[in-house]
């Protein structure tokens, strides 16, 4: 299995017109047309475009896994209030918020 190199993040969403645009910095890497539910994925080259598509396809599974993992470690009280563990927990919460539009 080869390594797929997606376009590095952070990725952002722009709601400036009828379509949603996904950017990596100034680079437009995706466009979602809500009226037709059509998604166009782009990258710097064919390999990056394919890797971006695989990453987008995996996003629901990644989100579910992160939510379950965070809930489990919080239940077990594995994170402290300070230090690296707290930073990891906050990063996970921020990623979940970004993925869910919160």
Buried (B, 14 or more C-beta within 10 A) or exposed (E): EEEEBBBEEEBEEEEEEEBBBBBBEEBEBBBBEEEEEEEEBBBEEEEBBBBBBEBBEEEEEEBEEBBEEBEEBEEEEEBEEEEEEEEBBEEBBEBBEBBEEE
